[in-house]
């Protein structure tokens, strides 16, 4: 479990502390042509090596860096101004899943979904899902009486149009 936590620490440091906003903007603008994309992934591999501190781990660090590169490259190719926010969360979800799966292989473990039989876990998952999109639509509908309806088409506009998704 310590190694898994080190993977996540490396990810958080690499994605949020050591990545300047100028790099994120360059990756978005230049897509696969941005050297920052490749440097960012290399930094992730180096961080993991430093935190795990085992020369036998170099192949795993390379795999993690490569997977990070693939996820970030895919995000840069798909990202537009319109989908930028939700794509950030999908990107992070894929990073978390890939970190977990690589850790399972490293530890020679097999994924177990037995936690889905736990009533409290299922309740927590249900609440987390409810508190995201369904609750935002409900709040939007509730406050729509007091918000100005615009036709700009961006997410700052009244979500009156979101009613069609219900």
Secondary structure, DSSP 8 states (H G I E B T S, - for coil): -HHHHHHHHHHHIIIIISS-HHHHHHHHHHGGG-HHHHHHHHHHHHHHHHHH--GGGHHHHHHHHHHHHHHHHHHHHH--TTTHHHHHHHHHHHHHHHHHHHHHHHTT-----GGGG-HHHHHHHHHHHIIIIIHHHHHHHHHGGGS----S-STTS-GGGGGGG-
